[in-house]
């Protein structure tokens, strides 16, 4: 007897926005003989959906939505929470709404919206999610909303299954949470680098960690500095990139600590800062014997 294997393809979509307060759910079931199953990595799927959303906006001469790392983190956590707690809704099990989750993350905004998509055994998660959203009035309204300026999305794949939960949040900020990096002059880069060298080689404040010594040096010099940021972006056609920046100085200069040989790290970081708009980075490798550091300037 010949056996033919069938797969059940299931998707569900849900949308809510500042102006669209109700929830709309559509559930579709399609049966196909031996369809191909989505196998691309999650970061790549996130990037491709982001690009496709902007392609849809471009058809209507709408501005491109900027990628927001902090918003993406909120979206990823909601997708994971829905999958692990087995629900599909804008409001989580604790009763937190989209607005409340964004506010809890410290995101200040005047407009917010959210699209959700859930699918199982789909061969192309990217195209099916975009198709489902654009064919649904509420989701389409969010994607083509001319009042939102930034977006972040997160996907969670259920372990051992071809089941995906997708959350996309849209916002218009009232206040930029992380200012965009600005190009620094050669003189500014050299000034920053010299202060970093002084902090590394200075015999003072040895009771403090090297990161805190550098932080103190810049605070005393009156140069803006922040610590422990996640920088996220896209690198050509590769998946979304995520870099933990130990220190960001004057919004254009990164200081990062590493345990890897500096020669191995230099090329990757040089390509990253150039593609993401930062001016320079200092990589620092501290061992018991010595402290190594290297300055890399963007091209």
C-alpha positions as CSV (number, residue, x, y, z in Angstrom):
1,X,0.0,0.0,0.0
2,X,1.3,3.5,-0.9
3,X,1.2,6.1,1.8
4,X,1.0,9.8,1.0
5,X,1.9,12.3,3.7
6,X,-0.2,15.4,4.2
7,X,0.6,18.5,6.1
8,X,-1.9,20.8,7.7
9,X,-1.0,24.5,7.2
10,X,-2.5,26.8,9.8
11,X,-2.2,30.5,10.3
12,X,-3.9,33.1,12.5
13,X,-3.6,36.8,12.5
14,X,-4.5,39.5,15.0
15,X,-4.2,43.3,14.9
16,X,-4.6,46.2,17.2
17,X,-3.6,49.9,17.0
18,X,-4.2,53.2,18.6
19,X,-7.2,53.8,16.3
20,X,-8.1,50.1,15.9
21,X,-9.0,49.1,19.4
22,X,-10.9,45.9,18.6
23,X,-9.2,42.6,17.8
24,X,-9.7,40.8,14.5
25,X,-8.7,37.1,14.2
26,X,-8.7,35.1,11.0
27,X,-7.9,31.4,11.0
28,X,-7.1,29.6,7.7
29,X,-6.5,25.9,7.1
30,X,-5.0,24.6,3.9
31,X,-4.0,21.1,3.2
32,X,-1.2,20.4,0.7
33,X,0.7,17.3,-0.3
34,X,4.3,17.4,1.0
35,X,4.8,21.2,1.0
36,X,8.3,22.6,1.7
37,X,8.6,23.8,5.3
38,X,10.2,27.1,6.3
39,X,13.9,26.5,7.3
40,X,15.5,30.0,7.2
41,X,17.0,31.3,10.5
42,X,14.8,33.5,12.7
43,X,17.0,36.7,12.4
44,X,16.8,36.5,8.6
45,X,13.0,36.0,8.7
46,X,12.7,39.1,10.9
47,X,14.8,41.2,8.5
48,X,12.9,40.0,5.4
49,X,9.5,40.8,7.0
50,X,10.8,44.2,8.0
51,X,11.9,44.9,4.4
52,X,8.7,43.6,2.9
53,X,6.6,45.9,5.2
54,X,8.6,48.8,3.9
55,X,8.1,47.7,0.3
56,X,4.4,47.8,0.9
57,X,4.6,51.3,2.3
58,X,6.7,52.4,-0.6
59,X,3.9,51.4,-3.0
60,X,1.8,54.2,-1.4
61,X,4.7,56.7,-1.2
62,X,4.9,56.4,2.6
63,X,8.2,56.9,4.5
64,X,10.3,53.9,5.3
65,X,9.9,52.7,8.9
66,X,13.1,52.8,10.9
67,X,14.2,49.7,12.7
68,X,13.9,50.1,16.5
69,X,16.0,47.6,18.6
70,X,14.2,48.3,21.8
71,X,10.8,47.9,20.2
72,X,12.0,44.6,18.6
73,X,13.0,43.3,22.0
74,X,9.4,43.9,23.3
75,X,8.0,42.1,20.3
76,X,10.3,39.1,20.6
77,X,9.4,38.7,24.3
78,X,5.7,38.8,23.5
79,X,6.0,36.2,20.7
80,X,8.0,33.9,23.0
81,X,5.5,34.4,25.8
82,X,2.5,33.6,23.6
83,X,4.2,30.4,22.4
84,X,5.3,29.2,25.8
85,X,2.0,30.0,27.5
86,X,-0.1,28.8,24.6
87,X,-2.2,31.8,23.8
88,X,-2.6,34.2,20.9
89,X,-3.7,37.7,21.9
90,X,-2.5,41.3,22.3
91,X,-3.1,41.1,26.0
92,X,-0.8,38.7,27.9
93,X,-1.7,36.4,30.7
94,X,-1.0,39.2,33.3
95,X,-3.4,41.5,31.5
96,X,-0.7,43.8,30.0
97,X,-1.6,45.5,26.8
98,X,0.7,46.4,23.9
99,X,0.9,49.9,25.2
100,X,1.8,48.8,28.7
101,X,4.5,46.4,27.5
102,X,6.1,49.2,25.5
103,X,5.9,51.6,28.4
104,X,7.3,49.0,30.8
105,X,10.4,48.8,28.5
106,X,10.9,52.6,28.9
107,X,9.7,53.4,25.3
108,X,8.1,56.8,25.2
109,X,5.6,57.2,22.3
110,X,2.5,59.0,21.1
111,X,1.2,56.4,18.7
112,X,1.5,52.6,18.9
113,X,0.1,49.6,16.9
114,X,0.6,45.9,16.9
115,X,0.2,43.1,14.3
116,X,0.3,39.4,15.3
117,X,0.7,36.4,13.1
118,X,0.7,32.7,13.9
119,X,1.4,29.9,11.5
120,X,2.3,26.2,11.3
121,X,3.8,24.2,8.5
122,X,4.1,27.1,6.1
123,X,6.8,27.0,3.3
124,X,7.3,30.7,3.3
125,X,6.6,32.5,6.6
126,X,7.6,35.9,5.2
127,X,5.3,36.0,2.2
128,X,2.3,34.4,4.0
129,X,2.5,36.8,6.9
130,X,2.7,39.9,4.6
131,X,-0.2,38.5,2.5
132,X,-2.3,37.7,5.5
133,X,-1.7,41.2,7.0
134,X,-2.3,43.1,3.8
135,X,-5.6,41.2,3.1
136,X,-6.9,42.1,6.6
137,X,-8.2,45.7,7.1
138,X,-6.8,46.1,10.6
139,X,-3.3,44.8,9.8
140,X,-3.2,46.7,6.5
141,X,-4.1,49.9,8.4
142,X,-1.2,49.4,10.8
143,X,1.3,48.8,8.0
144,X,0.2,51.8,6.0
145,X,-0.2,54.1,8.9
146,X,1.4,57.4,8.0
147,X,1.6,58.4,11.7
148,X,4.1,55.7,12.8
149,X,7.8,56.1,12.1
150,X,9.6,53.1,13.7
151,X,9.0,49.4,14.0
152,X,10.4,46.3,15.6
153,X,9.4,42.7,15.2
154,X,10.2,39.5,16.8
155,X,9.6,35.9,15.9
156,X,9.6,32.8,18.1
157,X,9.6,29.2,16.7
158,X,8.2,26.5,18.9
159,X,10.8,23.9,19.7
160,X,10.4,20.7,17.7
161,X,7.6,22.1,15.6
162,X,7.3,24.2,12.5
163,X,5.1,26.7,14.3
164,X,5.9,30.4,14.4
165,X,4.6,33.3,16.5
166,X,5.2,36.8,15.0
167,X,4.8,40.1,16.7
168,X,5.3,43.5,14.9
169,X,5.0,46.7,16.9
170,X,4.8,50.2,15.3
171,X,5.4,53.4,17.1
172,X,5.9,57.2,16.8
173,X,8.3,58.3,19.5
174,X,7.7,61.2,21.8
175,X,11.3,61.1,22.7
176,X,14.2,59.3,21.1
177,X,15.3,56.6,23.6
178,X,18.7,56.1,21.9
179,X,19.9,59.1,19.8
180,X,21.1,58.2,16.3
181,X,24.9,58.1,16.0
182,X,26.5,61.2,14.5
183,X,29.8,61.2,12.6
184,X,32.6,62.5,14.7
185,X,35.5,64.5,13.3
186,X,39.1,63.1,13.3
187,X,40.0,65.5,16.1
188,X,37.0,64.3,18.2
189,X,38.0,60.7,17.6
190,X,41.6,61.3,18.7
191,X,40.5,63.2,21.8
192,X,38.2,60.3,22.8
193,X,40.9,57.7,22.1
194,X,43.5,59.6,24.2
195,X,41.1,59.7,27.2
196,X,40.5,56.0,26.9
197,X,44.3,55.3,26.8
198,X,44.7,57.5,29.9
199,X,42.1,55.5,31.7
200,X,43.7,52.2,30.7
201,X,47.3,53.2,31.7
202,X,46.5,55.3,34.7
203,X,47.6,53.8,38.0
204,X,44.8,55.7,39.8
205,X,41.4,54.2,40.7
206,X,42.6,50.6,40.5
207,X,39.8,49.6,42.8
208,X,37.4,50.3,40.0
209,X,36.8,48.0,37.0
210,X,38.3,49.2,33.7
211,X,34.8,50.0,32.3
212,X,34.0,52.2,35.3
213,X,37.4,53.9,35.1
214,X,36.7,54.9,31.5
215,X,33.2,55.9,32.3
216,X,34.5,58.1,35.2
217,X,37.1,59.7,32.9
218,X,34.5,60.8,30.4
219,X,32.0,62.0,33.0
220,X,34.8,64.2,34.5
221,X,35.6,65.5,31.0
222,X,32.0,66.5,30.3
223,X,31.7,64.2,27.2
224,X,28.4,62.4,27.0
225,X,28.7,58.6,27.6
226,X,26.3,55.8,28.1
227,X,26.9,52.1,29.1
228,X,25.4,48.7,28.3
229,X,23.4,49.3,25.1
230,X,22.2,46.8,22.5
231,X,22.9,48.0,19.0
232,X,21.0,46.2,16.3
233,X,21.0,46.6,12.5
234,X,21.4,44.9,9.2
235,X,24.5,44.0,7.4
236,X,24.0,43.7,3.6
237,X,21.9,40.7,2.9
238,X,22.9,38.9,6.1
239,X,20.6,38.4,9.1
240,X,19.9,41.1,11.7
241,X,23.0,42.0,13.7
242,X,23.1,42.5,17.4
243,X,26.1,44.0,19.3
244,X,26.3,44.7,23.0
245,X,28.1,48.0,23.4
246,X,29.8,48.3,26.8
247,X,30.2,52.1,26.3
248,X,28.9,54.6,23.8
249,X,30.7,57.9,23.8
250,X,29.2,61.0,22.2
251,X,26.7,58.8,20.2
252,X,29.3,57.8,17.6
253,X,32.2,56.0,19.4
254,X,31.9,52.5,20.8
255,X,34.1,50.9,23.5
256,X,33.8,47.1,23.7
257,X,35.5,44.5,25.8
258,X,36.3,41.1,24.3
259,X,37.9,37.8,25.3
260,X,38.8,37.0,21.6
261,X,42.1,37.9,20.0
262,X,41.9,41.4,18.7
263,X,43.2,40.5,15.2
264,X,40.2,38.1,14.9
265,X,37.7,40.8,15.9
266,X,39.0,43.8,14.0
267,X,37.5,43.0,10.6
268,X,34.0,42.1,11.8
269,X,33.7,45.2,14.0
270,X,35.1,47.5,11.3
271,X,32.4,46.3,8.9
272,X,29.8,46.6,11.6
273,X,30.4,50.2,12.6
274,X,30.7,51.3,9.0
275,X,27.4,49.7,8.0
276,X,25.6,51.1,11.1
277,X,26.9,54.7,10.9
278,X,29.2,54.8,13.9
279,X,32.5,56.7,13.7
280,X,35.0,54.4,15.6
281,X,35.3,51.6,18.1
282,X,38.0,50.7,20.6
283,X,38.3,46.9,21.3
284,X,39.8,46.1,24.6
285,X,41.1,42.6,25.7
286,X,42.2,42.4,29.3
287,X,44.2,39.4,30.6
288,X,46.0,38.8,33.9
289,X,49.3,39.7,32.1
290,X,48.3,42.7,30.1
291,X,45.6,44.9,28.6
292,X,45.5,45.1,24.8
293,X,43.5,47.7,22.8
294,X,43.0,48.8,19.2
295,X,41.3,51.7,17.6
296,X,39.2,51.0,14.5
297,X,37.8,53.9,12.5
298,X,34.8,53.6,10.1
299,X,35.6,53.8,6.4
